[in-house]
Amino acid sequence: MSIIESIRNAGVVGAGGAGFPAHVKASSQVDTVIANGAECEPLIHKDLELMLHHAERVVHGVALQMKSTGAQHGIIGVKAKNKAAVVAFEKAIVGTPLTIHQLGDFYPSGDEFILVYESTGRLIPPKGIPLNIGVVVNNVETLYNISLAYEGKPVTEKFITVAGAVRHPVSFAVPVGMSYRDAIEAAGGASVSEFAVFVGGIMMGKLEFNLDLPITKTTAGLVVLPLDHTLVQRKAQPEHSMHRIGKSACDQCSYCTELCPRYILGYDVQPHKVMRSLGFTATGEAFWNQYADLCCSCGLCTLYACPESLFPKEACDKSKRDMKKQGVTWSGKMEVEPHPMYEGRRTPLKMLVKRLGITEYDCESAFSNETLRPSHVEVPLSQHIGVTAEPVVRIGDRVTKGQCIGEVPDGKLGARVHASIDGVVRKVGDTVVIHHE
């Protein structure tokens, strides 16, 4: 079986959050493959623990990706501060053509536009992708899964970190489809009585109150925070309130733009101008919306840069949605040149943690090898970019861990879905619910 077929059969998708089917990237032709081990979301450490304990798997995944894409160069991007991970990779790459690029501890060093520039000196064109400049980027967990896929092992587990207001912050592998509730309990439970959960991280994740939702192939972690924490209060506001506040209070100081990671890298993202769209007519709104289209939604403008605690990131999200709905395409400048203050304006992660008010939770989340056995899992049939997988099991069927339960129609973009535990199918719909016997 070919590398590409093995990746497709295993249902591997981008584990860093995007969920793009990995077999598609493996089918491209490039000269460089980059492993993204930057992991810059505050309090999330699952990639670090994976790199420490499975460096050889990651390197094997890079080698497979290089072979399938014809790449001559393989680069592992990892923060210099994670010295133990650097050492683990130095040992693992002996005898291979791979190199290690040590990154600074700033946010968002894991943004692929920034990662590609930092490690190769190349700039991805506006509205482009790494493939446009001969590069493929994969999260280190995706490459770990590619290594397993080549051995016939499908994706049934997800590495996550459970951190914040929990008794025992931890990073571990959990069955896909396990509930947030069960994962938090596996971390000793919440240390406060009333709390909310940031799924995927504080900066780019989603605030959630429903603990019965399932962990998917793209869930990076769960950050538990008290209900009265400022971040929870801010994120819980209705979007129309965020826009109303911005419309009335933004004084156009431009701090959001001057500290925007994409702007200082040379892309025409100007959140302060996007804020003007909130108060303009439809014609003016369309003009200012253009300055949002290259935004990567990192959240830095809203949660760090704005001195008035406004919501420029959310304004950019609205502008991008409006442009898509109206069929408006971006028409800005194509020339990209890093800002003269590019290095000086990068945001140190420790400063971000302090600004977010989460210093007390900034601690180690050590890796646990404990085998988790939830009573049931609820496996979504759509955990990826593309069409929803079609169920190939029925209620009452007995399934085993690793068995395909969702197939992608021929010729469609998507990813297979597999049972993450042994058990009996109790429900089939948008998700497949499997109970242990």
C-alpha positions in Angstrom: 0.0 0.0 0.0 1.3 3.5 -0.9 2.0 6.2 1.7 -0.9 8.3 0.4 -3.3 5.3 0.6 -2.3 4.4 4.1 -2.9 8.0 5.3 -6.3 8.1 3.6 -7.3 4.7 5.0 -6.3 5.8 8.5 -8.4 9.0 8.4 -5.5 11.3 9.3 -6.4 15.0 9.3 -4.6 18.1 10.5 -4.4 17.6 14.2 -3.4 21.2 14.9 -6.9 22.5 14.5 -7.7 22.9 10.8 -8.6 19.3 10.1 -7.5 19.2 6.5 -7.3 15.6 5.2 -3.6 14.7 5.3 -3.6 12.5 2.3 -4.2 15.5 0.1 -1.1 17.3 1.3 0.8 14.1 0.9 -0.2 14.0 -2.8 1.4 17.4 -3.6 4.9 18.0 -5.0 7.1 20.3 -3.0 10.8 20.7 -2.0 10.3 21.2 1.7 8.3 19.6 4.5 8.0 21.4 7.8 6.9 19.8 11.1 5.1 22.4 13.2 6.0 21.9 16.8 5.7 25.6 17.8 2.6 25.1 20.0 2.0 28.7 21.1 -1.5 28.6 22.6 -1.1 29.5 26.3 -1.3 26.6 28.8 -1.5 24.0 26.0 1.5 21.6 26.1 0.3 18.4 24.4 2.7 18.8 21.4 5.6 19.3 23.7 4.8 16.1 25.6 4.3 14.3 22.3 7.7 15.5 21.0 9.4 14.5 24.2 8.0 11.0 24.2 7.6 10.2 20.5 10.3 12.2 18.6 11.1 9.1 16.5 7.5 8.8 15.4 7.4 12.4 14.3 10.7 12.1 12.4 9.4 9.0 10.7 6.2 10.9 9.7 8.3 13.7 8.2 10.4 11.1 6.3 7.2 9.6 4.9 5.8 13.0 3.9 9.1 13.9 2.2 9.0 10.6 0.3 5.4 11.1 -0.9 5.9 14.7 -1.9 9.4 14.4 -3.4 10.8 16.9 -0.9 14.5 17.2 -0.5 14.4 19.1 2.8 12.7 18.4 6.1 12.6 21.0 8.9 11.3 20.5 12.4 10.2 23.8 14.0 10.4 23.7 17.8 10.9 26.4 20.3 14.4 26.9 21.6 13.1 27.1 25.2 11.9 23.4 24.9 15.5 22.1 25.2 14.6 18.6 26.1 12.5 18.3 22.9 15.3 19.8 20.8 17.7 17.1 22.3 15.1 14.4 21.6 14.9 15.5 17.9 18.7 15.9 17.6 19.0 12.2 18.5 16.1 11.1 16.3 17.3 12.9 13.1 20.8 11.3 13.1 21.3 9.8 9.7 18.5 11.6 8.1 18.4 14.8 5.9 16.2 16.6 8.5 17.2 19.8 10.3 15.9 21.5 13.4 14.9 25.2 13.4 14.7 26.6 16.9 12.0 29.2 17.3 11.6 32.1 19.7 9.0 32.0 22.4 6.5 34.4 20.9 2.8 34.3 19.9 1.7 33.1 17.3 4.9 31.4 16.2 2.8 28.4 15.1 1.0 30.4 12.5 2.1 28.7 9.3 2.8 32.0 7.5 5.2 33.0 10.3 6.6 29.5 10.7 7.4 29.2 7.0 9.1 32.6 7.0 11.1 31.9 10.2 12.3 28.5 9.1 12.9 29.1 5.3 12.9 32.9 4.8 10.1 32.5 2.2 6.9 34.5 2.3 3.6 32.9 1.4 1.7 35.1 -1.1 -1.4 36.9 0.2 -4.4 34.6 0.1 -2.0 31.8 -0.7 -0.9 28.6 1.0 2.5 27.1 1.7 2.2 24.9 -1.4 2.4 28.0 -3.5 6.1 28.3 -2.5 7.0 24.6 -2.5 6.3 23.9 1.1 4.0 21.5 3.1 3.4 22.2 6.8 2.0 19.6 9.2 1.5 19.7 12.9 3.8 17.2 14.8 0.8 15.1 15.9 -0.4 14.8 12.3 3.0 13.5 11.4 2.9 11.1 14.4 -0.4 9.8 13.0 1.0 9.5 9.5 3.8 7.3 11.0 1.2 5.0 12.7 -1.0 5.0 9.5 1.9 3.6 7.5 1.7 0.6 9.9 -2.0 0.2 9.3 -3.1 2.0 12.5 -6.0 4.5 12.1 -6.6 7.6 14.1 -8.5 6.5 17.2 -6.9 8.7 19.9 -6.2 12.4 20.3 -3.4 14.0 22.3 -4.8 16.8 24.4 -3.9 19.0 27.4 -6.4 19.6 30.2 -5.2 22.7 32.1 -6.3 25.8 34.0 -8.6 25.4 37.0 -8.2 21.7 37.4 -6.6 19.7 40.2 -4.0 17.9 38.1 -3.2 19.6 34.8 -2.2 16.8 32.4 -1.5 15.9 28.8 -2.6 12.5 27.6 -4.0 10.6 24.7 -7.8 10.1 24.9 -10.2 8.1 22.7 -11.7 10.3 20.0 -15.3 11.0 21.0 -14.7 11.1 24.7 -16.6 13.9 26.4 -15.1 17.1 27.8 -16.6 16.0 31.1 -14.8 12.7 31.2 -11.5 14.4 30.2 -11.8 17.0 32.9 -12.5 14.3 35.5 -9.4 12.4 34.3 -7.4 15.6 35.3 -8.8 15.4 38.8 -11.8 17.5 38.1 -12.3 21.2 38.2 -10.8 23.1 41.2 -13.7 25.6 41.2 -17.4 25.0 41.5 -18.5 27.1 38.5 -16.5 27.2 35.3 -16.4 27.3 31.6 -14.1 25.6 29.1 -12.0 27.0 26.3 -11.9 24.2 23.7 -8.7 24.3 21.6 -7.1 27.1 23.6 -7.9 30.6 24.9 -6.7 32.6 21.9 -8.1 30.7 19.0 -10.4 28.2 20.7 -14.1 28.3 21.4 -15.7 29.1 24.8 -18.0 26.2 25.7 -20.3 25.4 28.6 -21.7 22.1 27.4 -19.4 19.4 28.9 -21.0 16.5 27.1 -19.6 17.5 23.7 -17.0 15.1 22.2 -13.3 15.5 21.7 -12.4 15.3 18.0 -9.3 14.7 15.9 -8.7 18.5 16.0 -9.1 19.2 19.7 -5.8 20.5 21.0 -6.9 20.8 24.6 -9.4 22.0 27.2 -8.6 25.1 29.4 -10.9 25.3 32.4 -11.4 28.8 33.9 -13.7 30.1 36.7 -17.0 31.5 35.5 -16.1 34.9 36.8 -12.7 35.1 35.1 -12.4 38.2 32.8 -11.7 36.0 29.7 -14.9 34.0 30.2 -16.9 37.2 30.8 -15.5 38.8 27.7 -15.8 35.8 25.4 -19.4 35.1 26.6 -20.7 38.4 25.3 -23.1 38.2 22.3 -21.3 39.2 19.1 -23.7 42.1 18.5 -22.6 43.5 21.9 -19.0 43.3 20.9 -19.7 45.2 17.7 -21.8 47.8 19.5 -19.0 48.5 22.0 -16.5 48.7 19.2 -18.7 51.1 17.1 -19.0 53.5 20.1 -15.6 53.3 21.8 -12.8 52.7 19.2 -10.6 55.7 19.1 -8.5 54.5 16.2 -5.3 54.3 18.2 -4.1 51.5 15.8 -2.4 49.4 18.5 -4.3 46.4 17.2 -2.7 46.9 13.8 0.8 47.8 15.0 1.0 44.5 17.0 -0.8 42.3 14.5 1.5 39.3 13.6 0.4 39.3 10.0 0.8 43.1 9.6 4.3 43.1 10.9 5.2 40.2 8.6 4.1 42.5 5.7 0.5 41.5 5.0 -2.1 44.2 4.6 -4.1 43.4 7.7 -5.3 46.5 9.6 -7.8 45.7 12.3 -8.2 49.4 13.3 -9.5 50.1 9.9 -11.8 47.1 10.0 -13.3 48.6 13.2 -14.5 51.5 11.0 -16.7 49.1 9.1 -18.9 48.8 12.2 -20.1 52.4 11.9 -20.2 52.9 8.1 -22.9 52.4 5.5 -22.9 49.3 3.3 -20.6 51.0 0.8 -18.1 52.1 3.4 -18.3 48.8 5.2 -17.3 46.9 2.0 -14.2 49.1 1.6 -13.0 48.7 5.2 -13.8 44.9 5.2 -10.9 44.4 2.8 -8.4 45.0 5.6 -9.6 41.9 7.4 -9.3 39.3 4.7 -5.7 38.3 5.4 -6.3 38.0 9.2 -5.4 34.7 10.7 -7.8 35.1 13.7 -5.1 34.7 16.3 -6.9 36.9 18.7 -3.9 39.0 19.7 -5.6 42.3 18.8 -8.6 41.6 21.0 -6.9 39.9 24.0 -3.6 41.7 24.1 -3.1 44.8 22.0 -6.3 46.8 22.5 -5.9 49.2 25.5 -9.7 49.6 25.7 -10.5 45.8 25.7 -12.5 46.1 22.5 -13.0 43.3 19.9 -11.1 43.9 16.7 -10.6 40.2 16.0 -14.4 39.6 16.1 -14.9 42.6 13.8 -12.4 41.0 11.4 -14.4 37.7 11.7 -17.6 39.6 10.8 -15.9 41.3 7.8 -14.6 38.1 6.4 -18.1 36.5 6.7 -19.7 39.5 5.1 -17.3 39.4 2.2 -17.8 35.7 1.6 -21.6 36.2 1.7 -21.5 39.1 -0.7 -19.1 37.3 -3.1 -16.5 40.0 -2.6 -12.9 38.9 -3.3 -9.8 40.4 -1.8 -8.0 42.8 -4.1 -5.2 44.2 -2.0 -1.5 44.5 -2.7 0.5 41.4 -3.5 3.9 42.7 -2.4 5.0 41.4 1.0 7.9 42.8 2.9 8.4 42.4 6.7 8.0 45.5 8.8 11.3 47.0 10.0 10.2 46.3 13.5 9.1 42.7 12.8 11.3 41.2 15.5 10.9 44.0 18.0 7.1 43.9 17.9 6.6 40.1 18.3 4.6 39.3 21.4 6.5 37.3 24.1 4.4 34.4 25.3 5.0 35.2 29.0 3.8 38.8 28.4 0.7 37.4 26.8 0.0 35.0 29.7 0.4 37.9 32.1 -2.0 40.1 30.1 -4.6 37.3 30.0 -4.5 37.0 33.7 -3.7 33.3 33.7 -0.2 33.3 35.3 -1.5 31.2 38.3 -2.4 28.4 35.8 0.8 28.5 33.8 2.4 25.3 35.0 3.6 21.9 33.7 0.9 19.5 32.4 3.0 16.3 32.6 2.3 13.4 30.2 0.3 10.5 31.5 0.3 7.1 30.0 -2.9 6.1 31.8 -5.4 4.2 29.6 -8.7 5.9 29.8 -11.8 3.8 29.5 -14.9 6.0 29.2 -18.3 4.3 29.4 -19.1 5.5 25.9 -17.8 7.7 23.1 -19.7 9.9 20.6 -17.7 10.0 17.4 -18.7 12.8 15.0 -18.8 11.9 11.4 -17.5 15.3 10.5 -14.2 16.1 12.2 -12.5 17.6 9.1 -12.6 19.9 6.2 -14.8 18.4 3.4 -17.9 16.3 3.3 -19.3 14.5 6.2 -18.4 10.8 6.3 -21.2 8.4 5.7 -22.0 5.8 8.4 -21.2 2.2 7.5 -22.5 0.7 10.8 -26.0 0.3 12.2 -27.5 0.4 15.7 -26.8 -2.8 17.5 -23.6 -3.5 15.6 -20.6 -4.7 17.6 -17.4 -2.8 16.6 -13.8 -3.0 17.6 -11.3 -0.2 18.1 -9.9 0.9 14.8 -12.9 -0.4 12.7 -14.1 2.0 10.0 -17.5 3.4 11.0 -17.6 6.4 8.5 -16.6 6.3 4.9 -16.0 9.2 2.4 -17.8 9.0 -0.9 -15.6 8.4 -3.9 -14.2 11.6 -5.4 -15.1 13.7 -2.4 -12.8 15.6 0.0 -13.0 14.2 3.5 -11.6 11.7 6.0 -12.6 8.3 7.2 -13.8 7.9 10.8 -13.0 4.9 13.0 -14.3 3.4 16.3 -12.1 4.5 19.2 -13.2 1.8 21.6 -14.6 -1.7 21.5 -18.4 -1.8 22.0 -21.9 -1.7 20.7 -23.3 1.0 18.4 -26.2 2.7 20.2 -26.9 5.6 17.9 -26.2 6.6 14.3 -26.8 10.1 13.1 -24.4 13.1 12.8 -22.4 11.1 15.3 -21.9 7.4 16.1 -22.4 6.6 19.8 -20.6 3.5 20.9 -21.0 2.1 24.4 -18.6 -0.3 26.2 -20.2 -3.6 26.9 
